Amino acid sequence: LMFNEMAEELTVFRVAGLPDFQPGDDAADAIISAVEVMGTELKDGDILVVAHKMISKCEGAVVNLADVVASQDAIVLAKEVNKDPRKVEVILSQSKRIVRSMKRPDQQEGVLIAEHKLGFICANAAVDESNSDQVDQLITLPENPDKSAQLLCSRLEERFNCRLGVVMSDTFGRPWRLGQTNVAIGLANVPAITHML
């Protein structure tokens, strides 16, 4: 679905009042409730940008380090970059390959740049501790971000009776450069360009 109408203005707002999501929560229900509490409606052509961590947590894409046993490969690589071997094991489980690993003398913890099994090139194969609910818990990408975005989009379209788009985003660093950027890792009803190497 492509939105062909040219919008005369662009309005950006955040959906306030969303909860701290837990595995098994319903992201669509939470968004619907929050939008209703705000006293607004989603309208034809609106595009929602959602952080992947919301969807990952709802879908249970979380790993407790206490449940992870590090392989010998993870132990060797962890020593090279001064990371917890269990975290490196989770990174390896999410990766097609490690593109580069390095640790400068002034760094506490080094850098692992990986090709995620979905094809993204990013730090730690997008395995992240931020926004986790407890110490030693990691969040991974959803298994199928496009499918997750489409399911969310369909639920919201049904409730608000309009055409919507959903972009699922993650914050990626730029390897060996300063700064962060948001990257679309999942899309529903929003056109995308795939660059083939």
QUIBEL-V516988 format. One record per residue. N is the residue number from 0. PHI is phi in whole degrees, 0 to 359 (none if undefined). PSI is psi as a letter, one per 40 degrees, with the letter a starting at -180 (none if undefined). D_FIRST is the distance of its C-alpha to the first C-alpha in Angstrom with 2 decimals. Layout:
# QUIBEL-V516988
N|PHI|PSI|D_FIRST  N|PHI|PSI|D_FIRST
This chain:
# QUIBEL-V516988
0|none|h|0.00  1|240|i|3.79  2|270|h|6.68  3|274|d|9.19  4|292|h|12.05  5|274|h|14.67  6|287|i|16.04  7|275|e|19.82  8|209|i|20.53  9|241|h|19.44  10|240|h|20.80  11|241|h|21.20  12|215|i|22.80  13|257|i|23.59  14|274|h|23.58  15|274|i|27.33  16|84|e|29.35  17|286|i|27.46  18|280|i|30.01  19|278|h|31.21  20|289|i|29.16  21|232|i|31.04  22|306|h|30.24  23|96|e|29.13  24|293|i|27.79  25|254|h|24.56  26|296|d|22.33  27|297|d|20.05  28|301|d|23.25  29|295|d|24.68  30|294|d|21.80  31|302|d|21.80  32|299|d|25.59  33|295|d|25.67  34|296|d|23.30  35|296|d|25.46  36|297|d|28.62  37|291|e|27.46  38|75|f|27.29  39|233|i|23.79  40|228|i|20.43  41|280|i|16.90  42|239|i|15.18  43|308|h|11.96  44|93|e|10.27  45|295|i|12.61  46|237|h|12.16  47|264|h|14.82  48|252|h|16.73  49|240|i|18.90  50|290|h|21.84  51|300|d|21.83  52|297|d|25.34  53|299|d|24.27  54|290|d|22.21  55|303|d|24.90  56|294|d|27.63  57|299|d|26.04  58|277|e|25.51  59|79|f|29.06  60|277|f|28.42  61|233|i|31.77  62|229|h|35.00  63|269|h|38.49  64|301|d|40.79  65|298|d|43.62  66|266|e|41.89  67|255|h|41.50  68|249|h|44.17  69|283|h|44.10  70|282|i|44.62  71|297|d|47.17  72|300|d|44.47  73|294|d|43.04  74|296|d|46.58  75|295|d|47.39  76|293|d|44.19  77|298|d|44.57  78|295|d|48.08  79|297|d|46.94  80|247|e|44.47  81|57|f|46.24  82|243|i|43.50  83|298|h|43.96  84|302|d|44.01  85|291|d|41.99  86|295|d|39.17  87|298|d|39.39  88|299|d|39.22  89|294|d|35.91  90|301|d|34.62  91|299|d|35.79  92|292|d|34.13  93|264|e|30.73  94|248|i|31.39  95|279|d|31.37  96|196|i|34.08  97|269|h|35.82  98|281|d|35.31  99|199|i|38.11  100|227|h|40.43  101|197|i|42.86  102|216|h|44.98  103|279|i|46.90  104|302|d|50.30  105|274|e|49.19  106|263|h|46.24  107|289|d|46.74  108|231|h|43.86  109|278|a|42.45  110|241|h|39.00  111|243|h|37.13  112|259|h|34.19  113|231|i|32.35  114|267|h|29.53  115|297|i|27.66  116|297|e|27.00  117|271|e|23.23  118|106|e|24.19  119|286|h|24.40  120|260|h|27.70  121|200|i|29.03  122|292|h|32.15  123|58|f|33.29  124|53|f|30.20  125|66|e|28.57  126|284|h|31.27  127|216|i|32.24  128|263|e|34.83  129|294|i|33.55  130|68|e|32.43  131|282|i|34.04  132|272|e|36.07  133|209|i|39.30  134|296|i|41.33  135|64|f|40.76  136|240|h|37.26  137|246|i|34.41  138|246|h|30.65  139|248|i|28.50  140|291|i|24.79  141|300|i|22.89  142|299|d|23.18  143|221|g|19.46  144|302|d|17.62  145|296|d|14.07  146|296|d|14.99  147|298|d|16.64  148|296|d|13.77  149|293|d|11.53  150|297|d|14.60  151|297|d|15.19  152|300|d|11.78  153|299|d|12.18  154|298|d|15.72  155|290|d|15.11  156|298|d|12.56  157|297|d|15.24  158|290|d|18.00  159|263|e|16.78  160|52|f|15.03  161|204|i|12.11  162|272|h|8.48  163|232|i|9.12  164|233|i|8.66  165|229|h|11.56  166|243|h|13.58  167|263|h|16.69  168|241|i|19.46  169|220|i|22.99  170|267|h|25.81  171|250|h|27.23  172|284|i|30.56  173|249|h|31.24  174|310|h|33.90  175|62|f|37.31  176|226|i|36.01  177|275|i|36.00  178|106|i|32.95  179|232|i|29.79  180|217|i|26.11  181|272|i|22.96  182|234|h|20.73  183|282|h|17.24  184|255|e|18.08  185|207|i|15.04  186|224|i|11.33  187|221|h|8.60  188|61|f|5.03  189|233|h|7.06  190|294|i|7.92  191|220|i|11.39  192|245|h|14.45  193|255|h|16.79  194|268|h|20.36  195|262|h|22.51  196|276|none|26.25
